[in-house]
Every structure is written in structure tokens, then in C-alpha cells.
Amino acid sequence: MVDDFGLLTARSAVGLALASHGAQKAFGWFEGPGPQGAAQFMESLGFVPGERYALAASYAEIAAGTLMTLGLLGALGPALLLSTQSVAATTVHAKNGFYATKGGVELNTLYIAATLALTIAGPGKYSLDELLGLQILHTPLAKWLTLAGGLGGGIFMLTRRLPRKPLGEGAPSNNGAPGAPQEVAASS
């Protein structure tokens, strides 16, 4: 019972944090760039049209965070998180090293590690999957296939990316949405 409460706490912390990043982009909540700023940022990364990719990233983060928090649909939420965070780490943060204070991959790494640990452990008794009898979604094969699909989705998104625009040709000079910190505008 204590372990199940620990899983609920961890799922909620990771899930709600990620969903809030999506809401920053989708709705401009929590001092986020909103859809227009997120679209401009996505285009600066080579994801054209920016509106489409900003919408996909925003709602993937909201869905991933919500599913993880609720413990619903097995590894689908973690797979979406793995997809968005692998893209964010590769396109935005990797060039800045590890630490988040320098815009590095630290936060992406923590999200991915926490998600993998929670996926392996399963959602626990305090989850909608438990309540709805969806334990079949938590077999090792189901978990790993779903996570592989999430990673594959991230890789696919990276193949859709065009070369970055040189500065002066419409790309924001702050490597982010106007007025938004890099971590907020990116899928972090």
C-alpha cells in the first residue's frame, strides 16, 4: 500500500510537470509562449509548418502527463513522453551539455529516467488501469513494445526536420520563442 502511494506520488509529479509544459505551449499558461510563440520556435528548429509541430508537441505532452498521472493505458503516456523528450533533447538541449542551468539535457534525462522506472514498476493499485482491470497493458512485452513505439515516434519526428534557418532569415535570435526561456518553449 505504501509502495502504491509512492508510485501515485511519482506518477503525479512527473505527469503534472510534463502536462504543464504542454499547456505552456498550447494555451500560454504558466508564463508559456502560447501557440504562436511555440510555432515560431518549432520553425526555428526546422519543424515546418511550425503550427503543426507545436500542436503535436503541446498535446503529446498534455496527453502523456495526464495518462501518467491517472495511471491509464499502460505505457502509452510514457511512450509519448519518451518521444517528446528525445526530440527536445536532440534538437534543443544536447548542444548545451548536461546541466539545465546552461540549457542542457538534465531535465530531459530526469524525465526519461523517471518514466522508464515508473513504466517498469507499473502504475500500482491507485491507478485507473487497476480500477478498470487493464493489467494486460502492463506485461513486460506490452510495456517495451509501447516504449519502442514512442522512441520510434521521436526518431520519425527528427527525420521530418528541415535544416535550421540562419539567423536573419526569420529564426529567433534567442533560440526560443520571443520572450520565453528556452526550457519553456522547447518540449522539455
N, C-alpha and C positions, 0 to 999 in steps of 0.2 A: 504494500500500500504506500509506504514512504517512497519506494523507488518509482511508483507510478506518478506520485505527486511531483517528484523530481523531473520526470520526463515531461509532464504537463508544463512545469515552470520553464524548462529549457526550450520546449517547442514554442511556447508563447513568446519568450524573449526574442528568439531568432525570427520567428514568423512575423510578429508585430513590427519588429525593426525593419525587416525587408519590405513588408507591405507599406510602411510609411515612406520608404524610398520611392516606391511606385506611385504613391499618392502625391509626392512632391512633383513628379514629372506629369502625371495625368491631370492633376487638379490645381497645382500650385500651392498645395497645403504645406504646412510646416516649413515655411520660407523657401519652398522649392521654386524651380524655374517655370513651372506650368508647361502646358503642351507646346506653346510656341518656342519657348526657350529650349526645351528638350529637343524639339525638332531641329532647331538651328545647331545644337550641339551634335546631334547624330549626323547631320550633314557634314559638319566639320571633321568627323571621324571617317567619312566616306560612305556612310549609310544613306543612300539616296533612293527614294524621297524620304527626307528626314521625318515627315509626319507619320509615315507608315511604321518606321522603325521605332520611333519614340512611343507610338501607341502600343506596339508589340512589347517593348521593354517594360513600359509602365504597367500594363495589365498582366504581363507574365509575373512581375514582382508582386503585384497585389494578389494574384491568384495563388502563387507559391506561398506567400506569407500566410494567407488566410487558410489554405489547406493544411499547412503545417501546424498552425495554431489550433485548428479544430481536430487534428489527427484524422483527416478524411482523405480517402482514396489512395492509401498506401504511400508509395514513393513518388507519386505524381508531383506533389508540391516540391519535395527535394530535387526532383529532376529538373523542374522549371528553374529553381534556384541555381542549380549547377550550370544550367545553360546560360542564364543571365550573368552570373558571376565569372564564368570562364571568358565570356566576351568582354566584360568590363575589365577584368584583369589584363587581358591581352591587348586591348585597344587603348586603354586609358592609363592604367596604373603600372604596368611592368617596366616601362622606361624610367620610372621614378624610384626604383629599388623596392625595398621591403616595407619600410615604416609609413604608416598612414600620415604622420606629420609632414612627410615630404610628398604625399600623394601616391604612395606605393601600394603594394598588393596586400598589406597586412589585413585590412578589413575583409577583402575577398577571400583570403586564406582562412580566416576565422569562420566566416560564413560557411565555406565549403567543408571545413573540418567538422564543425558542429553539425552540419546537415548529414554528413556521412555517418557520424556517430549516432545521431538520432534515427537515421534510417536503419542502421544495423540493429540498434536496440529495439526498434518498433515504437509505436505511439503510446503503449501502456493502456491500462484499463480506463483511464479518463480521456477517452477519445471517441469520436463519432464512429470510427471503424469498429471499435469494440461494441459500442451500443447497437450498431446496425448489423453485426455479425459478418463483417468483411475481412476476417482474418486471412482469407485466401490471398489477399493482396500483400500479405507480409511474409510470404515464403521467401527463402533466400533467392530463388530463381526470379520471382516477380520483382523483388527489390533491385537486383543487379541489372535485369533487363530494362527496367524503367530508368534507372540511373544512367545506363549506357545510352538510352534514347535521349536523355537530357543533354549529355555530353555531345552526342551526335548533333543535336539541335544547335548547340553553341558553335560547333565546328561548321555546320552548314551556314549559320549566320555570318561567320567570318569569311566564308567564300563569296558572300554577296556584297562584300565591302569593296568600294572603289578606292583608288589611291586618294590620299588626303589632298585637299586643295592647298596650294602655297598661300601663305599669309598675303593679304591684299587682294585675294580673289574671292572674297566672301566668307572666309573662315574666321571665326572669332579669334582675337589675338590672345585671349586668356585661356585658350584650350578648354573652354567650357561655355555654358550658356551665359549670356550677358548678365552680369550681376550675381551669378550663382557660383559658389565654390565648386571646384572640380568634383569633389566627392558627392555633392548633391546632384549635379547634372548627370553624372555617369550612372551606370547601372551598378552602383555599389551599395 
